[in-house]
Amino acid sequence: MPALVVANSPSAVRASKQALNKLEEIEALKAALDANPSILGRLMRTKDFKEGVTAFVEKRTPQWTNG
């Protein structure tokens, strides 16, 4: 019975909510990390990506076209 009393205490409820929120954050982070390769793959095929790399190599300011 003492475990039920502890589980219903305000600090236990608060800790449980914090743990659930962290789990949601972890799941959101996992989803974001899972999506990362496809997002980066699309980005690396853009004109702006190529312009950024070229400008870096040529040590000049990139001229972005949003393409």
PyMOL Python script that loads the backbone (N, CA, C, O; Angstrom):
from pymol import cmd

cmd.read_pdbstr("""\
ATOM      1  N   MET A   1       0.798  -1.209   0.000  1.00  0.00           N
ATOM      2  CA  MET A   1       0.000   0.000   0.000  1.00  0.00           C
ATOM      3  C   MET A   1       0.843   1.277   0.000  1.00  0.00           C
ATOM      4  O   MET A   1       0.430   2.240  -0.646  1.00  0.00           O
ATOM      5  N   PRO A   2       1.967   1.356   0.660  1.00  0.00           N
ATOM      6  CA  PRO A   2       2.749   2.598   0.649  1.00  0.00           C
ATOM      7  C   PRO A   2       3.133   3.050  -0.761  1.00  0.00           C
ATOM      8  O   PRO A   2       3.260   4.250  -1.003  1.00  0.00           O
ATOM      9  N   ALA A   3       3.319   2.118  -1.690  1.00  0.00           N
ATOM     10  CA  ALA A   3       3.679   2.506  -3.050  1.00  0.00           C
ATOM     11  C   ALA A   3       2.569   3.320  -3.701  1.00  0.00           C
ATOM     12  O   ALA A   3       2.857   4.252  -4.453  1.00  0.00           O
ATOM     13  N   LEU A   4       1.330   2.997  -3.436  1.00  0.00           N
ATOM     14  CA  LEU A   4       0.216   3.767  -3.988  1.00  0.00           C
ATOM     15  C   LEU A   4       0.197   5.181  -3.446  1.00  0.00           C
ATOM     16  O   LEU A   4      -0.099   6.125  -4.180  1.00  0.00           O
ATOM     17  N   VAL A   5       0.504   5.334  -2.196  1.00  0.00           N
ATOM     18  CA  VAL A   5       0.543   6.661  -1.589  1.00  0.00           C
ATOM     19  C   VAL A   5       1.637   7.494  -2.241  1.00  0.00           C
ATOM     20  O   VAL A   5       1.417   8.664  -2.555  1.00  0.00           O
ATOM     21  N   VAL A   6       2.809   6.911  -2.448  1.00  0.00           N
ATOM     22  CA  VAL A   6       3.918   7.622  -3.079  1.00  0.00           C
ATOM     23  C   VAL A   6       3.563   7.954  -4.524  1.00  0.00           C
ATOM     24  O   VAL A   6       3.840   9.059  -4.991  1.00  0.00           O
ATOM     25  N   ALA A   7       2.953   7.010  -5.236  1.00  0.00           N
ATOM     26  CA  ALA A   7       2.621   7.226  -6.643  1.00  0.00           C
ATOM     27  C   ALA A   7       1.601   8.343  -6.830  1.00  0.00           C
ATOM     28  O   ALA A   7       1.550   8.959  -7.894  1.00  0.00           O
ATOM     29  N   ASN A   8       0.799   8.609  -5.823  1.00  0.00           N
ATOM     30  CA  ASN A   8      -0.213   9.653  -5.926  1.00  0.00           C
ATOM     31  C   ASN A   8       0.234  10.970  -5.310  1.00  0.00           C
ATOM     32  O   ASN A   8      -0.530  11.935  -5.294  1.00  0.00           O
ATOM     33  N   SER A   9       1.441  11.023  -4.809  1.00  0.00           N
ATOM     34  CA  SER A   9       1.905  12.275  -4.210  1.00  0.00           C
ATOM     35  C   SER A   9       2.117  13.306  -5.310  1.00  0.00           C
ATOM     36  O   SER A   9       2.383  12.939  -6.454  1.00  0.00           O
ATOM     37  N   PRO A  10       2.004  14.580  -4.985  1.00  0.00           N
ATOM     38  CA  PRO A  10       2.209  15.620  -6.000  1.00  0.00           C
ATOM     39  C   PRO A  10       3.574  15.527  -6.681  1.00  0.00           C
ATOM     40  O   PRO A  10       3.680  15.746  -7.888  1.00  0.00           O
ATOM     41  N   SER A  11       4.608  15.209  -5.925  1.00  0.00           N
ATOM     42  CA  SER A  11       5.933  15.125  -6.541  1.00  0.00           C
ATOM     43  C   SER A  11       6.028  13.925  -7.478  1.00  0.00           C
ATOM     44  O   SER A  11       6.700  13.999  -8.506  1.00  0.00           O
ATOM     45  N   ALA A  12       5.358  12.810  -7.135  1.00  0.00           N
ATOM     46  CA  ALA A  12       5.369  11.634  -8.012  1.00  0.00           C
ATOM     47  C   ALA A  12       4.586  11.911  -9.293  1.00  0.00           C
ATOM     48  O   ALA A  12       5.010  11.515 -10.379  1.00  0.00           O
ATOM     49  N   VAL A  13       3.457  12.582  -9.171  1.00  0.00           N
ATOM     50  CA  VAL A  13       2.662  12.928 -10.349  1.00  0.00           C
ATOM     51  C   VAL A  13       3.452  13.885 -11.232  1.00  0.00           C
ATOM     52  O   VAL A  13       3.482  13.726 -12.452  1.00  0.00           O
ATOM     53  N   ARG A  14       4.088  14.875 -10.623  1.00  0.00           N
ATOM     54  CA  ARG A  14       4.902  15.837 -11.374  1.00  0.00           C
ATOM     55  C   ARG A  14       6.041  15.114 -12.096  1.00  0.00           C
ATOM     56  O   ARG A  14       6.303  15.381 -13.269  1.00  0.00           O
ATOM     57  N   ALA A  15       6.715  14.202 -11.397  1.00  0.00           N
ATOM     58  CA  ALA A  15       7.818  13.450 -12.005  1.00  0.00           C
ATOM     59  C   ALA A  15       7.314  12.578 -13.145  1.00  0.00           C
ATOM     60  O   ALA A  15       7.989  12.448 -14.166  1.00  0.00           O
ATOM     61  N   SER A  16       6.146  11.984 -12.987  1.00  0.00           N
ATOM     62  CA  SER A  16       5.569  11.152 -14.050  1.00  0.00           C
ATOM     63  C   SER A  16       5.261  11.996 -15.281  1.00  0.00           C
ATOM     64  O   SER A  16       5.528  11.578 -16.408  1.00  0.00           O
ATOM     65  N   LYS A  17       4.701  13.183 -15.068  1.00  0.00           N
ATOM     66  CA  LYS A  17       4.402  14.072 -16.191  1.00  0.00           C
ATOM     67  C   LYS A  17       5.694  14.498 -16.891  1.00  0.00           C
ATOM     68  O   LYS A  17       5.750  14.560 -18.119  1.00  0.00           O
ATOM     69  N   GLN A  18       6.722  14.789 -16.107  1.00  0.00           N
ATOM     70  CA  GLN A  18       8.007  15.172 -16.700  1.00  0.00           C
ATOM     71  C   GLN A  18       8.571  14.024 -17.529  1.00  0.00           C
ATOM     72  O   GLN A  18       9.106  14.239 -18.616  1.00  0.00           O
ATOM     73  N   ALA A  19       8.447  12.799 -17.006  1.00  0.00           N
ATOM     74  CA  ALA A  19       8.950  11.633 -17.734  1.00  0.00           C
ATOM     75  C   ALA A  19       8.183  11.448 -19.040  1.00  0.00           C
ATOM     76  O   ALA A  19       8.787  11.143 -20.069  1.00  0.00           O
ATOM     77  N   LEU A  20       6.869  11.628 -19.014  1.00  0.00           N
ATOM     78  CA  LEU A  20       6.071  11.506 -20.234  1.00  0.00           C
ATOM     79  C   LEU A  20       6.423  12.593 -21.242  1.00  0.00           C
ATOM     80  O   LEU A  20       6.505  12.329 -22.442  1.00  0.00           O
ATOM     81  N   ASN A  21       6.633  13.818 -20.756  1.00  0.00           N
ATOM     82  CA  ASN A  21       7.025  14.909 -21.655  1.00  0.00           C
ATOM     83  C   ASN A  21       8.376  14.620 -22.290  1.00  0.00           C
ATOM     84  O   ASN A  21       8.575  14.884 -23.476  1.00  0.00           O
ATOM     85  N   LYS A  22       9.297  14.082 -21.515  1.00  0.00           N
ATOM     86  CA  LYS A  22      10.617  13.737 -22.057  1.00  0.00           C
ATOM     87  C   LYS A  22      10.478  12.656 -23.122  1.00  0.00           C
ATOM     88  O   LYS A  22      11.152  12.697 -24.151  1.00  0.00           O
ATOM     89  N   LEU A  23       9.595  11.684 -22.867  1.00  0.00           N
ATOM     90  CA  LEU A  23       9.365  10.627 -23.844  1.00  0.00           C
ATOM     91  C   LEU A  23       8.843  11.223 -25.150  1.00  0.00           C
ATOM     92  O   LEU A  23       9.272  10.821 -26.231  1.00  0.00           O
ATOM     93  N   GLU A  24       7.917  12.179 -25.051  1.00  0.00           N
ATOM     94  CA  GLU A  24       7.413  12.846 -26.259  1.00  0.00           C
ATOM     95  C   GLU A  24       8.534  13.576 -26.978  1.00  0.00           C
ATOM     96  O   GLU A  24       8.608  13.553 -28.207  1.00  0.00           O
ATOM     97  N   GLU A  25       9.416  14.230 -26.209  1.00  0.00           N
ATOM     98  CA  GLU A  25      10.542  14.941 -26.811  1.00  0.00           C
ATOM     99  C   GLU A  25      11.475  13.964 -27.509  1.00  0.00           C
ATOM    100  O   GLU A  25      11.978  14.240 -28.598  1.00  0.00           O
ATOM    101  N   ILE A  26      11.700  12.827 -26.878  1.00  0.00           N
ATOM    102  CA  ILE A  26      12.582  11.822 -27.460  1.00  0.00           C
ATOM    103  C   ILE A  26      11.971  11.266 -28.738  1.00  0.00           C
ATOM    104  O   ILE A  26      12.674  11.076 -29.731  1.00  0.00           O
ATOM    105  N   GLU A  27      10.666  11.004 -28.723  1.00  0.00           N
ATOM    106  CA  GLU A  27       9.996  10.501 -29.915  1.00  0.00           C
ATOM    107  C   GLU A  27      10.041  11.535 -31.032  1.00  0.00           C
ATOM    108  O   GLU A  27      10.246  11.184 -32.194  1.00  0.00           O
ATOM    109  N   ALA A  28       9.848  12.817 -30.685  1.00  0.00           N
ATOM    110  CA  ALA A  28       9.922  13.881 -31.685  1.00  0.00           C
ATOM    111  C   ALA A  28      11.342  13.985 -32.237  1.00  0.00           C
ATOM    112  O   ALA A  28      11.535  14.162 -33.440  1.00  0.00           O
ATOM    113  N   LEU A  29      12.320  13.876 -31.366  1.00  0.00           N
ATOM    114  CA  LEU A  29      13.719  13.923 -31.798  1.00  0.00           C
ATOM    115  C   LEU A  29      14.023  12.741 -32.705  1.00  0.00           C
ATOM    116  O   LEU A  29      14.687  12.894 -33.730  1.00  0.00           O
ATOM    117  N   LYS A  30      13.536  11.561 -32.329  1.00  0.00           N
ATOM    118  CA  LYS A  30      13.762  10.374 -33.154  1.00  0.00           C
ATOM    119  C   LYS A  30      13.142  10.562 -34.536  1.00  0.00           C
ATOM    120  O   LYS A  30      13.762  10.223 -35.545  1.00  0.00           O
ATOM    121  N   ALA A  31      11.938  11.093 -34.588  1.00  0.00           N
ATOM    122  CA  ALA A  31      11.281  11.328 -35.873  1.00  0.00           C
ATOM    123  C   ALA A  31      12.078  12.329 -36.707  1.00  0.00           C
ATOM    124  O   ALA A  31      12.238  12.156 -37.915  1.00  0.00           O
ATOM    125  N   ALA A  32      12.573  13.371 -36.053  1.00  0.00           N
ATOM    126  CA  ALA A  32      13.364  14.380 -36.765  1.00  0.00           C
ATOM    127  C   ALA A  32      14.662  13.770 -37.290  1.00  0.00           C
ATOM    128  O   ALA A  32      15.061  14.033 -38.425  1.00  0.00           O
ATOM    129  N   LEU A  33      15.311  12.965 -36.474  1.00  0.00           N
ATOM    130  CA  LEU A  33      16.555  12.333 -36.917  1.00  0.00           C
ATOM    131  C   LEU A  33      16.303  11.342 -38.042  1.00  0.00           C
ATOM    132  O   LEU A  33      17.118  11.217 -38.957  1.00  0.00           O
ATOM    133  N   ASP A  34      15.181  10.636 -37.981  1.00  0.00           N
ATOM    134  CA  ASP A  34      14.830   9.701 -39.052  1.00  0.00           C
ATOM    135  C   ASP A  34      14.590  10.444 -40.362  1.00  0.00           C
ATOM    136  O   ASP A  34      14.904   9.923 -41.433  1.00  0.00           O
ATOM    137  N   ALA A  35      14.040  11.648 -40.291  1.00  0.00           N
ATOM    138  CA  ALA A  35      13.739  12.430 -41.491  1.00  0.00           C
ATOM    139  C   ALA A  35      14.973  13.137 -42.046  1.00  0.00           C
ATOM    140  O   ALA A  35      14.996  13.523 -43.215  1.00  0.00           O
ATOM    141  N   ASN A  36      15.983  13.303 -41.225  1.00  0.00           N
ATOM    142  CA  ASN A  36      17.167  14.069 -41.596  1.00  0.00           C
ATOM    143  C   ASN A  36      17.812  13.647 -42.917  1.00  0.00           C
ATOM    144  O   ASN A  36      18.089  14.513 -43.746  1.00  0.00           O
ATOM    145  N   PRO A  37      18.062  12.361 -43.150  1.00  0.00           N
ATOM    146  CA  PRO A  37      18.735  11.993 -44.407  1.00  0.00           C
ATOM    147  C   PRO A  37      17.969  12.423 -45.659  1.00  0.00           C
ATOM    148  O   PRO A  37      18.584  12.885 -46.621  1.00  0.00           O
ATOM    149  N   SER A  38      16.654  12.283 -45.667  1.00  0.00           N
ATOM    150  CA  SER A  38      15.911  12.677 -46.871  1.00  0.00           C
ATOM    151  C   SER A  38      15.897  14.189 -47.025  1.00  0.00           C
ATOM    152  O   SER A  38      15.968  14.697 -48.145  1.00  0.00           O
ATOM    153  N   ILE A  39      15.808  14.915 -45.916  1.00  0.00           N
ATOM    154  CA  ILE A  39      15.840  16.382 -45.988  1.00  0.00           C
ATOM    155  C   ILE A  39      17.196  16.845 -46.508  1.00  0.00           C
ATOM    156  O   ILE A  39      17.268  17.695 -47.395  1.00  0.00           O
ATOM    157  N   LEU A  40      18.263  16.289 -45.961  1.00  0.00           N
ATOM    158  CA  LEU A  40      19.602  16.681 -46.408  1.00  0.00           C
ATOM    159  C   LEU A  40      19.841  16.262 -47.856  1.00  0.00           C
ATOM    160  O   LEU A  40      20.500  16.976 -48.612  1.00  0.00           O
ATOM    161  N   GLY A  41      19.307  15.105 -48.240  1.00  0.00           N
ATOM    162  CA  GLY A  41      19.454  14.650 -49.623  1.00  0.00           C
ATOM    163  C   GLY A  41      18.816  15.624 -50.594  1.00  0.00           C
ATOM    164  O   GLY A  41      19.396  15.949 -51.630  1.00  0.00           O
ATOM    165  N   ARG A  42      17.614  16.093 -50.257  1.00  0.00           N
ATOM    166  CA  ARG A  42      16.935  17.084 -51.112  1.00  0.00           C
ATOM    167  C   ARG A  42      17.730  18.379 -51.161  1.00  0.00           C
ATOM    168  O   ARG A  42      17.895  18.982 -52.221  1.00  0.00           O
ATOM    169  N   LEU A  43      18.217  18.796 -50.003  1.00  0.00           N
ATOM    170  CA  LEU A  43      18.972  20.045 -49.920  1.00  0.00           C
ATOM    171  C   LEU A  43      20.242  19.981 -50.757  1.00  0.00           C
ATOM    172  O   LEU A  43      20.609  20.948 -51.425  1.00  0.00           O
ATOM    173  N   MET A  44      20.904  18.839 -50.713  1.00  0.00           N
ATOM    174  CA  MET A  44      22.173  18.711 -51.429  1.00  0.00           C
ATOM    175  C   MET A  44      21.996  18.697 -52.945  1.00  0.00           C
ATOM    176  O   MET A  44      22.982  18.793 -53.675  1.00  0.00           O
ATOM    177  N   ARG A  45      20.772  18.580 -53.430  1.00  0.00           N
ATOM    178  CA  ARG A  45      20.520  18.611 -54.872  1.00  0.00           C
ATOM    179  C   ARG A  45      20.103  20.000 -55.365  1.00  0.00           C
ATOM    180  O   ARG A  45      19.792  20.170 -56.544  1.00  0.00           O
ATOM    181  N   THR A  46      20.094  20.986 -54.473  1.00  0.00           N
ATOM    182  CA  THR A  46      19.656  22.323 -54.877  1.00  0.00           C
ATOM    183  C   THR A  46      20.804  23.142 -55.470  1.00  0.00           C
ATOM    184  O   THR A  46      21.980  22.865 -55.235  1.00  0.00           O
ATOM    185  N   LYS A  47      20.427  24.149 -56.238  1.00  0.00           N
ATOM    186  CA  LYS A  47      21.422  25.075 -56.793  1.00  0.00           C
ATOM    187  C   LYS A  47      22.103  25.854 -55.672  1.00  0.00           C
ATOM    188  O   LYS A  47      23.301  26.128 -55.735  1.00  0.00           O
ATOM    189  N   ASP A  48      21.331  26.208 -54.649  1.00  0.00           N
ATOM    190  CA  ASP A  48      21.910  26.966 -53.543  1.00  0.00           C
ATOM    191  C   ASP A  48      22.969  26.167 -52.797  1.00  0.00           C
ATOM    192  O   ASP A  48      23.960  26.736 -52.340  1.00  0.00           O
ATOM    193  N   PHE A  49      22.778  24.869 -52.668  1.00  0.00           N
ATOM    194  CA  PHE A  49      23.796  24.043 -52.011  1.00  0.00           C
ATOM    195  C   PHE A  49      25.093  24.094 -52.807  1.00  0.00           C
ATOM    196  O   PHE A  49      26.176  24.311 -52.263  1.00  0.00           O
ATOM    197  N   LYS A  50      24.946  23.884 -54.126  1.00  0.00           N
ATOM    198  CA  LYS A  50      26.136  23.913 -54.989  1.00  0.00           C
ATOM    199  C   LYS A  50      26.800  25.287 -54.951  1.00  0.00           C
ATOM    200  O   LYS A  50      28.026  25.394 -54.924  1.00  0.00           O
ATOM    201  N   GLU A  51      25.980  26.333 -54.950  1.00  0.00           N
ATOM    202  CA  GLU A  51      26.516  27.690 -54.883  1.00  0.00           C
ATOM    203  C   GLU A  51      27.249  27.920 -53.561  1.00  0.00           C
ATOM    204  O   GLU A  51      28.313  28.538 -53.537  1.00  0.00           O
ATOM    205  N   GLY A  52      26.685  27.427 -52.473  1.00  0.00           N
ATOM    206  CA  GLY A  52      27.318  27.589 -51.165  1.00  0.00           C
ATOM    207  C   GLY A  52      28.670  26.908 -51.092  1.00  0.00           C
ATOM    208  O   GLY A  52      29.632  27.477 -50.576  1.00  0.00           O
ATOM    209  N   VAL A  53      28.745  25.696 -51.604  1.00  0.00           N
ATOM    210  CA  VAL A  53      30.013  24.960 -51.598  1.00  0.00           C
ATOM    211  C   VAL A  53      31.025  25.652 -52.500  1.00  0.00           C
ATOM    212  O   VAL A  53      32.183  25.828 -52.123  1.00  0.00           O
ATOM    213  N   THR A  54      30.584  26.048 -53.698  1.00  0.00           N
ATOM    214  CA  THR A  54      31.481  26.721 -54.639  1.00  0.00           C
ATOM    215  C   THR A  54      31.990  28.035 -54.060  1.00  0.00           C
ATOM    216  O   THR A  54      33.181  28.334 -54.144  1.00  0.00           O
ATOM    217  N   ALA A  55      31.087  28.818 -53.473  1.00  0.00           N
ATOM    218  CA  ALA A  55      31.482  30.092 -52.877  1.00  0.00           C
ATOM    219  C   ALA A  55      32.472  29.878 -51.740  1.00  0.00           C
ATOM    220  O   ALA A  55      33.421  30.647 -51.588  1.00  0.00           O
ATOM    221  N   PHE A  56      32.257  28.844 -50.947  1.00  0.00           N
ATOM    222  CA  PHE A  56      33.180  28.551 -49.850  1.00  0.00           C
ATOM    223  C   PHE A  56      34.565  28.230 -50.397  1.00  0.00           C
ATOM    224  O   PHE A  56      35.566  28.749 -49.904  1.00  0.00           O
ATOM    225  N   VAL A  57      34.622  27.376 -51.412  1.00  0.00           N
ATOM    226  CA  VAL A  57      35.902  26.982 -52.000  1.00  0.00           C
ATOM    227  C   VAL A  57      36.591  28.182 -52.639  1.00  0.00           C
ATOM    228  O   VAL A  57      37.809  28.333 -52.548  1.00  0.00           O
ATOM    229  N   GLU A  58      35.800  29.030 -53.285  1.00  0.00           N
ATOM    230  CA  GLU A  58      36.350  30.204 -53.950  1.00  0.00           C
ATOM    231  C   GLU A  58      36.541  31.384 -52.996  1.00  0.00           C
ATOM    232  O   GLU A  58      36.999  32.450 -53.407  1.00  0.00           O
ATOM    233  N   LYS A  59      36.192  31.194 -51.735  1.00  0.00           N
ATOM    234  CA  LYS A  59      36.332  32.217 -50.689  1.00  0.00           C
ATOM    235  C   LYS A  59      35.638  33.523 -51.078  1.00  0.00           C
ATOM    236  O   LYS A  59      36.217  34.608 -51.026  1.00  0.00           O
ATOM    237  N   ARG A  60      34.376  33.368 -51.470  1.00  0.00           N
ATOM    238  CA  ARG A  60      33.575  34.538 -51.824  1.00  0.00           C
ATOM    239  C   ARG A  60      32.204  34.408 -51.172  1.00  0.00           C
ATOM    240  O   ARG A  60      31.845  33.346 -50.663  1.00  0.00           O
ATOM    241  N   THR A  61      31.457  35.480 -51.193  1.00  0.00           N
ATOM    242  CA  THR A  61      30.102  35.476 -50.658  1.00  0.00           C
ATOM    243  C   THR A  61      29.173  34.764 -51.628  1.00  0.00           C
ATOM    244  O   THR A  61      29.193  35.059 -52.822  1.00  0.00           O
ATOM    245  N   PRO A  62      28.356  33.827 -51.140  1.00  0.00           N
ATOM    246  CA  PRO A  62      27.448  33.127 -52.057  1.00  0.00           C
ATOM    247  C   PRO A  62      26.353  34.041 -52.590  1.00  0.00           C
ATOM    248  O   PRO A  62      25.920  34.976 -51.915  1.00  0.00           O
ATOM    249  N   GLN A  63      25.923  33.760 -53.787  1.00  0.00           N
ATOM    250  CA  GLN A  63      24.818  34.476 -54.416  1.00  0.00           C
ATOM    251  C   GLN A  63      23.618  33.536 -54.428  1.00  0.00           C
ATOM    252  O   GLN A  63      23.458  32.748 -55.360  1.00  0.00           O
ATOM    253  N   TRP A  64      22.780  33.612 -53.409  1.00  0.00           N
ATOM    254  CA  TRP A  64      21.646  32.697 -53.256  1.00  0.00           C
ATOM    255  C   TRP A  64      20.552  32.996 -54.265  1.00  0.00           C
ATOM    256  O   TRP A  64      20.272  34.159 -54.559  1.00  0.00           O
ATOM    257  N   THR A  65      19.934  31.951 -54.795  1.00  0.00           N
ATOM    258  CA  THR A  65      18.833  32.105 -55.752  1.00  0.00           C
ATOM    259  C   THR A  65      17.542  31.453 -55.248  1.00  0.00           C
ATOM    260  O   THR A  65      16.517  31.481 -55.930  1.00  0.00           O
ATOM    261  N   ASN A  66      17.601  30.873 -54.067  1.00  0.00           N
ATOM    262  CA  ASN A  66      16.476  30.114 -53.521  1.00  0.00           C
ATOM    263  C   ASN A  66      16.088  28.962 -54.440  1.00  0.00           C
ATOM    264  O   ASN A  66      14.922  28.579 -54.531  1.00  0.00           O
ATOM    265  N   GLY A  67      17.078  28.432 -55.104  1.00  0.00           N
ATOM    266  CA  GLY A  67      16.829  27.318 -56.020  1.00  0.00           C
ATOM    267  C   GLY A  67      17.571  26.085 -55.638  1.00  0.00           C
ATOM    268  O   GLY A  67      17.461  25.064 -56.316  1.00  0.00           O
TER     269      GLY A  67
END
""", "prot")
cmd.dss("prot")
cmd.show_as("cartoon", "prot")
cmd.util.cbc("prot")
cmd.orient("prot")
